[in-house]
């Protein structure tokens, strides 16, 4: 070797020593048995719909946790509602599958001749599943206790949680949407989807052209007011109805046109101050039970010396997880965050609740330090979670005593029954993924995610996490193709 060549080699070796080569990995296989899988995944991720987008993929063997494939799996991406996997696992572990929420009624004062000479308190402890019939049951218990008239005030106590109603990254234009409802320790839901803090507003065509549409609110309440700016038009006219709550108020504006004999327009609308909604429903239930309330309605903490006269216990957490995870209920996620904060750190806040989530993740060796967590539902565009950590979580929870309940709560691809298929009920039908893929969905503008479990054609059980960010148009089709490919996979 010539002297000049030797010098060049020595220089190159010294550069390697001082500046070791660090390859940028976008794909890796941890097992030579899955080379075909690597090729299939890489081909799907080359779709032009993902040009300029970010894709975090992590696939593991369910029995060992071995990484079989990853693509930018350690990059922090927006998880959307895959955030509920973290929240849900922490809640299962912290609270337990048998955990329930109590709603209580207290009286302060003496009862003489059926008259309560004092105040009646409705105390919420976080239950997001209270329906009108539950308030009716509470009212009947009050009546059975001997109270027929309340001379004092009807008071809502929502002090179990703090008074911050919305997580910090909710935008103003989402505030009236059901998926961004306000979080309170005292709240109410309109039906068995349990979208707490909302009412259902429906507009029906009038009997005659030119008349206002008929607007109904469920449950009936004086907590909101309706401004009806609609018009019924001819049968061949345009249906164009908008239903939206005016910012900072409980005025719901219904406007637009609806044709004669046309179908209804319906929206779930988040109310301002859901504690007031619950209190109004309770007052209605009391009146329906024949109990008159003389005083006004207000808010205050229940005195320690008050007497318990009625109570309602929610379904256990295991059952709550069905509407929570299957329907991707954002309100449930945020309630669980605040409940964990209250139970563990004696503060029902987002900060303390998210601390509990991080503590749980660290305890099972999932890297909370690599994430940014801002809420429990995934609504925030500031949440940042790597796909690798989600698949790691899904591996570890298999060892938990509550895993069966957690797994059962996940949506199932192609299963049409709403509380089985959930948000996957209309996806991947008539494919190998149908009835096979059990996974949590997620969706925000420019974000889609899917993480869960699948069995391959070879009978191998896999864990996967797919996070797609910053795409234009739609990328859900690619997400489904990735999941179906895993279900069809065989060596």
C-alpha positions as CSV (number, residue, x, y, z in Angstrom):
1,X,0.0,0.0,0.0
2,X,1.3,3.4,-0.9
3,X,2.2,5.9,1.8
4,X,-0.6,8.3,0.8
5,X,-3.2,5.4,0.9
6,X,-1.9,4.4,4.3
7,X,-2.3,7.9,5.6
8,X,-5.9,8.1,4.2
9,X,-6.8,4.8,5.9
10,X,-5.4,6.0,9.2
11,X,-7.3,9.3,8.9
12,X,-10.5,7.5,8.1
13,X,-10.0,5.2,11.1
14,X,-9.5,8.1,13.4
15,X,-12.6,9.8,12.1
16,X,-14.6,6.7,12.8
17,X,-13.2,6.5,16.4
18,X,-14.1,10.1,17.1
19,X,-17.3,10.2,15.1
20,X,-18.8,6.7,15.2
21,X,-21.3,6.2,12.4
22,X,-24.9,6.3,13.7
23,X,-27.3,5.0,11.0
24,X,-30.8,6.5,10.9
25,X,-33.1,3.6,11.1
26,X,-36.6,3.8,9.6
27,X,-37.1,0.1,9.4
28,X,-35.7,-2.8,11.4
29,X,-36.4,-6.5,11.8
30,X,-35.5,-8.3,15.0
31,X,-36.0,-11.7,13.5
32,X,-34.9,-13.2,10.2
33,X,-38.1,-15.3,10.3
34,X,-40.1,-12.2,9.4
35,X,-38.3,-10.8,6.4
36,X,-41.5,-11.2,4.3
37,X,-43.3,-9.1,6.9
38,X,-40.7,-6.4,6.6
39,X,-41.1,-6.3,2.8
40,X,-44.9,-6.1,3.0
41,X,-44.9,-3.3,5.6
42,X,-42.4,-1.3,3.7
43,X,-44.4,-1.6,0.5
44,X,-47.6,-0.3,2.2
45,X,-45.7,2.6,3.8
46,X,-44.5,3.7,0.3
47,X,-48.0,4.8,-0.6
48,X,-48.0,8.3,-2.0
49,X,-50.7,9.4,0.4
50,X,-47.9,9.3,3.0
51,X,-45.6,11.6,1.1
52,X,-44.5,14.3,3.5
53,X,-46.2,12.6,6.4
54,X,-44.9,10.8,9.5
55,X,-45.4,7.1,10.2
56,X,-44.6,5.4,13.4
57,X,-45.0,1.6,13.3
58,X,-44.2,-1.0,15.9
59,X,-45.0,-4.7,15.7
60,X,-44.1,-7.3,18.4
61,X,-44.6,-10.9,19.2
62,X,-47.3,-11.0,21.8
63,X,-45.8,-13.9,23.7
64,X,-42.2,-12.6,24.1
65,X,-42.4,-8.9,23.3
66,X,-39.8,-9.3,20.6
67,X,-39.8,-6.5,18.0
68,X,-40.5,-8.0,14.6
69,X,-40.8,-4.7,12.7
70,X,-40.5,-1.0,13.3
71,X,-40.6,2.1,11.3
72,X,-39.7,5.4,13.1
73,X,-41.2,3.7,16.1
74,X,-39.2,5.8,18.6
75,X,-40.3,9.1,17.1
76,X,-42.8,11.0,19.2
77,X,-46.1,11.4,17.3
78,X,-49.6,12.5,18.1
79,X,-51.5,9.4,19.3
80,X,-55.1,10.8,19.1
81,X,-57.4,8.5,20.9
82,X,-54.7,5.8,21.3
83,X,-53.9,8.0,24.3
84,X,-56.9,6.2,25.9
85,X,-54.8,3.0,26.1
86,X,-52.4,4.7,28.5
87,X,-55.2,6.3,30.5
88,X,-57.3,3.1,30.6
89,X,-54.4,0.9,31.7
90,X,-53.5,3.3,34.4
91,X,-57.1,3.5,35.6
92,X,-57.6,-0.2,35.6
93,X,-54.4,-0.6,37.7
94,X,-55.0,2.3,40.0
95,X,-58.8,2.1,40.6
96,X,-59.5,-1.6,39.9
97,X,-62.2,-3.2,37.7
98,X,-64.8,-3.1,40.5
99,X,-64.4,0.6,41.2
100,X,-67.6,2.7,41.3
101,X,-68.7,6.3,41.6
102,X,-71.2,7.4,44.2
103,X,-73.7,10.3,43.8
104,X,-75.2,11.4,47.1
105,X,-77.9,13.6,48.5
106,X,-77.5,15.3,51.9
107,X,-79.9,17.4,54.0
108,X,-78.9,20.1,56.4
109,X,-81.6,21.1,58.9
110,X,-84.4,19.4,60.7
111,X,-87.4,17.7,59.1
112,X,-90.8,18.4,60.7
113,X,-94.1,17.4,59.3
114,X,-92.4,16.6,55.9
115,X,-90.8,20.0,55.8
116,X,-87.0,20.2,55.5
117,X,-86.1,23.4,57.3
118,X,-82.8,23.8,55.6
119,X,-81.0,23.0,52.4
120,X,-80.7,19.9,50.2
121,X,-77.3,19.1,48.6
122,X,-76.6,17.0,45.5
123,X,-73.0,15.9,45.8
124,X,-71.2,14.5,42.7
125,X,-68.2,12.2,42.9
126,X,-67.4,11.9,39.3
127,X,-70.0,9.5,37.9
128,X,-70.2,10.2,34.1
129,X,-73.1,7.8,33.6
130,X,-76.0,9.5,35.5
131,X,-79.2,9.5,33.5
132,X,-82.5,11.2,34.3
133,X,-83.9,7.9,35.7
134,X,-81.1,8.0,38.2
135,X,-82.1,11.4,39.4
136,X,-85.7,10.1,39.6
137,X,-84.4,7.2,41.9
138,X,-82.6,9.7,44.1
139,X,-85.7,11.9,44.3
140,X,-87.8,8.8,45.4
141,X,-85.2,8.0,48.1
142,X,-85.5,11.6,49.3
143,X,-89.3,11.2,49.5
144,X,-89.0,7.9,51.3
145,X,-86.8,9.6,53.9
146,X,-89.8,11.7,54.9
147,X,-89.0,14.9,53.0
148,X,-92.0,16.4,51.1
149,X,-90.9,20.0,51.0
150,X,-87.6,21.8,51.0
151,X,-87.8,25.2,52.6
152,X,-84.2,26.1,51.8
153,X,-82.0,26.0,48.8
154,X,-81.1,23.2,46.3
155,X,-77.4,23.1,46.1
156,X,-74.9,21.4,43.7
157,X,-71.6,20.2,45.2
158,X,-69.0,19.5,42.5
159,X,-66.0,20.0,44.7
160,X,-64.7,16.4,44.4
161,X,-62.7,17.7,41.3
162,X,-61.2,21.1,40.7
163,X,-63.2,23.7,38.8
164,X,-61.2,23.6,35.6
165,X,-63.7,22.4,33.1
166,X,-61.6,21.9,29.9
167,X,-58.2,20.5,29.3
168,X,-55.8,23.2,28.2
169,X,-55.6,22.4,24.5
170,X,-59.3,22.3,23.7
171,X,-60.0,25.0,21.0
172,X,-62.8,27.4,21.3
173,X,-64.6,26.1,18.2
174,X,-64.8,22.6,19.8
175,X,-66.4,23.7,23.0
176,X,-70.0,22.9,22.0
177,X,-69.1,19.5,20.5
178,X,-70.0,16.4,22.5
179,X,-66.4,15.1,22.2
180,X,-65.1,18.2,24.1
181,X,-67.7,18.3,26.9
182,X,-66.8,20.0,30.1
183,X,-65.6,17.8,33.0
184,X,-67.2,18.2,36.4
185,X,-67.6,15.9,39.4
186,X,-71.4,16.4,39.0
187,X,-72.7,15.8,35.6
188,X,-75.4,14.0,33.5
189,X,-75.7,12.1,30.3
190,X,-78.6,12.1,27.8
191,X,-78.6,8.4,26.9
192,X,-76.7,5.1,27.4
193,X,-73.8,6.2,25.3
194,X,-73.0,8.2,28.4
195,X,-71.7,11.4,26.8
196,X,-71.8,13.3,30.1
197,X,-72.3,17.0,30.1
198,X,-74.3,17.0,26.8
199,X,-77.9,17.2,25.7
200,X,-79.3,15.8,22.4
201,X,-81.0,18.5,20.3
202,X,-83.2,17.2,17.4
203,X,-85.0,19.3,14.8
204,X,-88.1,17.8,12.9
205,X,-90.0,19.3,10.0
206,X,-93.2,21.2,10.9
207,X,-96.6,20.1,9.5
208,X,-96.7,23.1,7.1
209,X,-94.2,24.7,4.8
210,X,-92.9,28.0,6.1
211,X,-93.2,27.1,9.8
212,X,-90.3,26.7,12.2
213,X,-89.0,23.2,12.7
214,X,-90.0,21.4,15.9
215,X,-87.0,21.3,18.2
216,X,-86.7,18.8,21.1
217,X,-84.1,18.6,23.8
218,X,-83.2,15.3,25.6
219,X,-83.3,15.3,28.5
220,X,-85.8,18.1,29.0
221,X,-84.1,20.9,30.9
222,X,-84.2,24.6,31.6
223,X,-80.4,24.6,31.8
224,X,-80.2,25.4,28.1
225,X,-82.3,27.7,26.0
226,X,-83.2,27.2,22.3
227,X,-83.1,29.9,19.7
228,X,-85.1,28.5,16.8
229,X,-84.1,30.1,13.5
230,X,-85.2,27.3,11.2
231,X,-87.8,27.1,8.4
232,X,-89.7,24.1,7.0
233,X,-89.5,24.1,3.2
234,X,-91.1,22.1,0.4
235,X,-90.4,18.4,0.2
236,X,-87.9,18.8,-2.6
237,X,-86.1,21.6,-0.7
238,X,-82.7,21.5,0.8
239,X,-82.0,20.1,4.2
240,X,-79.4,22.3,5.8
241,X,-79.6,22.5,9.6
242,X,-76.9,23.6,12.0
243,X,-77.1,23.1,15.8
244,X,-74.5,24.9,17.9
245,X,-74.2,26.4,21.4
246,X,-73.2,30.0,21.5
247,X,-69.8,30.5,23.0
248,X,-69.8,31.2,26.7
249,X,-73.5,30.7,27.1
250,X,-76.1,27.9,27.2
251,X,-78.0,29.3,24.3
252,X,-78.2,26.7,21.6
253,X,-78.9,28.2,18.1
254,X,-80.8,25.9,15.7
255,X,-80.9,27.4,12.2
256,X,-81.4,26.4,8.6
257,X,-84.0,24.6,6.4
258,X,-85.6,21.2,6.7
259,X,-88.0,19.8,4.0
260,X,-91.5,18.6,4.7
261,X,-91.5,14.8,5.5
262,X,-87.8,15.0,5.7
263,X,-85.7,13.1,8.3
264,X,-84.7,14.8,11.6
265,X,-81.4,16.6,12.2
266,X,-79.8,15.7,15.5
267,X,-76.7,16.7,17.4
268,X,-75.2,16.1,20.8
269,X,-74.3,19.5,22.3
270,X,-71.9,20.1,25.2
271,X,-73.4,22.4,27.8
272,X,-71.7,25.1,29.8
273,X,-71.4,24.1,33.5
274,X,-72.7,20.5,33.5
275,X,-73.2,20.7,37.3
276,X,-76.1,23.0,36.7
277,X,-77.6,20.5,34.2
278,X,-77.4,17.8,36.8
279,X,-79.0,20.0,39.4
280,X,-81.8,21.1,37.1
281,X,-82.6,17.4,36.3
282,X,-82.6,16.6,40.0
283,X,-85.0,19.5,40.7
284,X,-87.3,18.2,38.0
285,X,-87.2,14.7,39.4
286,X,-88.0,16.1,42.9
287,X,-91.0,17.9,41.5
288,X,-92.1,14.8,39.6
289,X,-92.0,12.9,42.9
290,X,-94.1,15.5,44.6
291,X,-91.4,17.3,46.5
292,X,-91.5,21.1,46.3
293,X,-88.4,23.2,46.6
294,X,-88.9,26.7,47.9
295,X,-85.4,28.1,47.4
296,X,-83.3,28.7,44.4
297,X,-80.5,26.6,43.0
298,X,-76.9,27.3,43.7
299,X,-73.4,25.8,44.2
300,X,-71.6,25.1,47.4
301,X,-69.6,22.4,49.3
302,X,-71.6,20.0,51.5
303,X,-71.2,20.7,55.2
304,X,-69.6,17.8,57.2
305,X,-72.6,17.8,59.6
306,X,-75.1,17.2,56.8
307,X,-77.2,14.0,56.8
308,X,-77.1,11.5,54.0
309,X,-80.6,10.9,52.7
310,X,-80.0,9.2,49.3
311,X,-77.3,7.7,47.1
312,X,-76.7,6.1,43.8
313,X,-73.8,3.9,42.8
314,X,-72.6,3.7,39.2
315,X,-71.8,0.6,37.2
316,X,-68.3,-0.9,38.0
317,X,-65.3,0.3,36.0
318,X,-65.2,-2.9,34.0
319,X,-68.6,-2.2,32.6
320,X,-67.9,1.5,32.1
321,X,-64.9,0.5,29.9
322,X,-67.3,-0.8,27.2
323,X,-68.8,2.6,26.2
324,X,-65.5,4.3,27.1
325,X,-63.2,2.3,24.8
326,X,-65.7,0.9,22.2
327,X,-67.1,4.3,21.5
328,X,-63.9,6.3,22.3
329,X,-65.7,8.5,24.9
330,X,-63.4,11.5,25.6
331,X,-65.3,12.6,28.6
332,X,-64.8,9.2,30.3
333,X,-61.1,9.5,29.7
334,X,-60.8,12.9,31.4
335,X,-63.0,11.8,34.3
336,X,-60.7,8.9,34.9
337,X,-57.7,11.2,34.8
338,X,-59.2,13.5,37.5
339,X,-60.4,10.5,39.5
340,X,-56.9,9.0,39.7
341,X,-55.5,12.4,40.7
342,X,-58.1,12.6,43.5
343,X,-57.7,9.1,44.8
344,X,-53.9,9.0,44.7
345,X,-52.9,12.6,45.3
346,X,-56.1,14.0,46.9
347,X,-56.5,16.5,44.0
348,X,-59.0,15.9,41.1
349,X,-57.0,17.7,38.5
350,X,-55.4,17.0,35.1
351,X,-51.9,17.6,36.5
352,X,-52.2,15.1,39.3
353,X,-54.1,12.6,37.3
354,X,-51.5,12.6,34.5
355,X,-48.8,12.2,37.2
356,X,-50.5,8.9,38.1
357,X,-50.5,7.8,34.5
358,X,-46.8,8.5,34.2
359,X,-46.1,6.7,37.5
360,X,-47.9,3.6,36.3
361,X,-46.0,3.6,33.0
362,X,-42.7,3.9,34.7
363,X,-43.6,1.1,37.1
364,X,-44.1,-1.3,34.1
365,X,-41.0,-0.1,32.3
366,X,-42.8,1.9,29.6
367,X,-40.9,5.1,29.0
368,X,-43.1,7.9,30.2
369,X,-40.0,10.1,30.0
370,X,-40.1,9.8,26.2
371,X,-43.6,11.2,26.0
372,X,-45.5,14.4,26.5
373,X,-49.0,13.8,28.0
374,X,-51.5,16.7,28.1
375,X,-54.9,15.0,28.6
376,X,-56.4,11.6,29.0
377,X,-58.5,11.3,25.8
378,X,-56.0,12.3,23.1
379,X,-57.9,15.4,22.0
380,X,-54.8,17.5,22.5
381,X,-52.5,18.0,19.5
382,X,-49.7,18.5,22.0
383,X,-49.7,14.9,23.2
384,X,-46.5,13.1,21.9
385,X,-46.1,9.3,22.2
386,X,-43.8,6.9,20.3
387,X,-45.4,3.8,18.7
388,X,-42.8,1.6,20.4
389,X,-44.0,2.7,23.8
390,X,-47.6,1.9,23.0
391,X,-46.7,-1.6,21.8
392,X,-44.6,-2.1,24.9
393,X,-47.6,-1.1,27.0
394,X,-49.8,-3.6,25.2
395,X,-47.2,-6.3,25.8
396,X,-47.0,-5.6,29.5
397,X,-50.7,-5.3,30.3
398,X,-51.2,-8.9,29.2
399,X,-49.7,-9.9,32.6
400,X,-52.1,-7.8,34.6
401,X,-55.1,-9.4,36.5
402,X,-57.5,-7.0,34.7
403,X,-56.2,-7.7,31.2
404,X,-59.3,-9.7,30.1
405,X,-61.5,-6.7,30.9
406,X,-59.1,-4.4,29.2
407,X,-58.9,-6.6,26.0
408,X,-62.7,-7.1,25.9
409,X,-63.2,-3.3,25.9
410,X,-61.3,-2.8,22.7
411,X,-63.2,-2.4,19.4
412,X,-63.3,-5.4,17.1
413,X,-62.9,-5.1,13.4
414,X,-66.0,-5.7,11.3
415,X,-68.3,-6.6,14.2
416,X,-71.5,-4.7,13.5
417,X,-72.9,-4.8,17.0
418,X,-72.2,-1.3,18.3
419,X,-70.9,-2.3,21.7
420,X,-68.7,-5.0,20.3
421,X,-67.3,-3.5,17.1
422,X,-67.4,0.0,18.4
423,X,-65.4,2.4,16.3
424,X,-64.1,-0.5,14.1
425,X,-67.6,-2.0,13.4
426,X,-67.6,-0.6,9.8
427,X,-63.9,-1.2,9.0
428,X,-62.1,-4.2,7.6
429,X,-65.3,-6.2,6.9
430,X,-65.0,-9.3,4.8
431,X,-61.2,-9.5,5.4
432,X,-59.0,-11.7,7.6
433,X,-59.1,-8.9,10.1
434,X,-62.8,-9.2,10.7
435,X,-63.5,-10.5,14.2
436,X,-59.7,-10.8,14.6
437,X,-58.2,-7.3,15.1
438,X,-59.0,-6.0,18.6
439,X,-57.6,-2.5,18.6
440,X,-58.1,1.1,19.8
441,X,-58.7,3.7,17.1
442,X,-57.8,7.3,17.0
443,X,-58.5,10.3,14.8
444,X,-57.7,14.0,14.7
445,X,-57.2,16.3,11.7
446,X,-54.1,14.9,10.0
447,X,-53.8,12.1,12.5
448,X,-55.0,8.5,12.5
449,X,-53.9,5.7,14.8
450,X,-54.7,2.0,15.5
451,X,-53.0,-0.1,18.2
452,X,-53.9,-3.5,19.5
453,X,-53.8,-7.3,18.9
454,X,-54.1,-9.6,15.9
455,X,-53.6,-13.3,15.1
456,X,-51.8,-14.1,11.8
457,X,-52.9,-16.8,9.4
458,X,-50.1,-18.9,10.9
459,X,-51.7,-18.6,14.3
460,X,-49.0,-16.2,15.6
461,X,-50.3,-13.6,18.0
462,X,-49.0,-10.1,17.4
463,X,-49.1,-6.7,19.0
464,X,-49.1,-3.6,16.7
465,X,-49.2,0.1,17.0
466,X,-49.7,2.4,14.0
467,X,-49.5,6.2,14.3
468,X,-49.8,8.2,11.1
469,X,-49.4,12.0,11.3
470,X,-49.3,15.1,9.1
471,X,-50.9,13.6,6.0
472,X,-53.3,15.4,3.7
473,X,-56.5,13.7,2.7
474,X,-57.2,10.4,4.4
475,X,-54.8,7.7,5.5
476,X,-57.2,5.4,7.3
477,X,-57.2,3.1,4.3
478,X,-53.5,2.5,4.7
479,X,-53.9,1.9,8.3
480,X,-56.5,-0.8,7.6
481,X,-54.3,-2.4,4.9
482,X,-51.5,-2.7,7.4
483,X,-53.8,-4.4,10.0
484,X,-55.3,-6.7,7.3
485,X,-51.8,-7.6,6.1
486,X,-50.9,-8.7,9.6
487,X,-54.1,-10.8,9.8
488,X,-53.3,-12.5,6.5
489,X,-49.6,-12.9,7.2
490,X,-47.9,-16.3,6.8
491,X,-44.3,-17.3,6.2
